[in-house]
Amino acid sequence: MLNYTEVSTFIIVGFPGLQLEYFHMVAWFLFILYVTIVMGNLVLVVMFALEHSLQKPMYIIMVSLALSDIGFTTVALPKLIARYWWNDASIGFYTCHFQRHMIHYFGSLNSLIMLTMSVDRYLAVSFPLRYPMLMTAPTMTILTVFSWLVAHIFPGVTSINFIQISFCGSNQIIQAFCDTLSLAALACGEKSYLSMASYATAMFILLVPLIFVISSYFCIIISNDLTVICCSPQGRRKTLSTCATQGCIISIYYIPRFFVYSVPHIPNMKMTPDSQIATTFFYSFFPPLINPFVYCLRTKEIKAILISTPSFHLSLTCTAPPD
């Protein structure tokens, strides 16, 4: 049996090609990005808590997504900011595993939230008269709590697999944070089983909700109940706006993930470390940045609250709401 020198700490490399003179500039960018994401999503959470008129199923989903985005950003960005601000790249062994679990937990949670959101929109558009009975605030709360609990299962499966392996040799994580792909590359011995199990888990949590999401939007478009709505140009624009807006966010969330996760399993296809990290960074932090504007500031009720509140008298350029 081989003797391994166990790894006790990991090093977050970040962008391997980034020159030292740009570290502080990148740190400032990441700090501003973090504050913007947290504050933007926190505004929605505070408004939901204070305004009883917003405590409806649709806004419960939005608040759930906002809290998930705040959680993911808080788990992922502070260590990366410290890496470029103070050149503090080390992260403890168990801290790294905790970060990996939470990174994939919030990723799984967002996937389930998008599934719930698509079901809610399908019921609202296809069954407008029965929607208030089919989807009540208590029902949506139960679905939301269920999603927050179930989302732990998928990264938990990978965590069990990681408990059974050792890490030796290099401790450098070529990524912006600890994740399954990066840690699997540092594992000792045979890695194929761990890699395939992690890939299968990731594809399950991505593909299953995505199939339901696509099916729900397809049903919205072809539903016979839309014939009444589509007789009105305004109704047609509203429906298409709902599908197009959420479809865009879903595409940003799912497609790059499929590509990054699948590349290691496709023969003769590789990504450079910088391009892989840039792609991961894009699909990880761009949706949380724009979600408050796409899902919240475009709704009539939230716009009315912002306009009527003196502290929010800003020149907001909002389009027609999708709700």
PECOR-V562938 format. One record per backbone hydrogen bond with DSSP energy under -0.5 kcal/mol. NH is the residue of the N-H (numbers start at 1). CO is the residue of the C=O. If there is no record, write none. Layout:
NH	CO
NH	CO
This chain:
4	2
6	4
7	167
10	91
11	171
12	10
12	89
13	11
13	173
14	173
14	175
16	14
18	15
22	19
23	20
26	22
27	23
28	24
29	25
30	26
31	27
32	28
33	29
34	30
35	31
36	32
37	33
38	34
39	35
40	36
41	37
42	38
43	39
44	40
45	41
46	42
47	43
48	44
49	45
50	46
51	47
52	50
54	51
55	52
56	54
60	56
61	57
62	58
63	59
64	60
65	61
66	62
67	63
68	64
69	65
70	66
71	67
72	68
73	69
74	70
75	71
76	72
77	73
80	76
81	77
82	78
83	79
84	80
85	81
86	82
88	82
89	87
91	10
93	8
96	92
97	93
98	94
99	95
100	96
101	97
102	98
103	99
104	100
105	101
106	102
107	103
108	104
109	105
110	106
111	107
112	108
113	109
114	110
115	111
116	112
117	113
118	114
119	115
120	116
121	117
122	118
123	119
124	120
125	121
126	122
127	123
131	127
133	130
134	130
135	131
136	134
140	136
141	137
142	138
143	139
144	140
145	141
146	142
147	143
148	144
149	145
150	146
151	147
152	149
153	150
154	150
155	151
156	152
157	153
158	154
159	155
160	156
161	157
162	158
163	159
164	160
164	161
165	162
168	186
173	11
173	171
174	172
175	173
183	179
184	180
185	181
186	183
187	184
188	166
195	191
196	192
197	193
198	194
199	195
200	196
201	197
202	198
203	199
204	200
205	201
206	202
207	203
208	204
210	206
211	207
212	208
213	209
214	210
215	211
216	212
217	213
218	214
219	215
220	216
221	217
222	218
223	219
226	223
227	224
228	225
229	225
230	226
231	227
231	228
232	229
233	231
236	232
237	233
238	234
239	235
240	236
241	237
242	238
243	239
244	240
245	241
246	242
247	243
248	244
249	245
250	246
251	247
252	248
253	249
254	250
255	251
256	251
258	254
259	255
260	256
261	257
262	258
263	259
264	260
265	262
266	263
267	265
269	266
276	272
277	273
278	274
279	275
280	276
281	277
282	278
283	279
284	280
285	281
286	282
289	285
290	286
291	287
292	288
293	290
294	290
295	291
296	291
296	292
297	292
299	296
303	299
304	300
305	301
306	302
307	303
308	304
309	305
310	308
312	309
313	310
314	312
316	314
317	315
318	316
